[in-house]
Amino acid sequence: ARKLAALTATEAPLFVSANIGCIAHLQAGTTTPTWHWIELIDQRLRSAG
């Protein structure tokens, strides 16, 4: 709960993790989008060209 509160307090527009358990926990506890790191890479590559 403390880690989630600390992350939420940053007001980051997106959370990124490599750990599927962490992603599931974050998705359940916040409305901030939470992606696997490969999703971020994919999105950046698609927007680049």
PyMOL commands that set and color helices and strands:
alter all, ss='L'
color gray80, all
select helices_A, chain A and resi 2-9+20-29+37-48
alter helices_A, ss='H'
color red, helices_A
select strands_A, chain A and resi 15-17+34-36
alter strands_A, ss='S'
color yellow, strands_A
deselect
rebuild
show_as cartoon
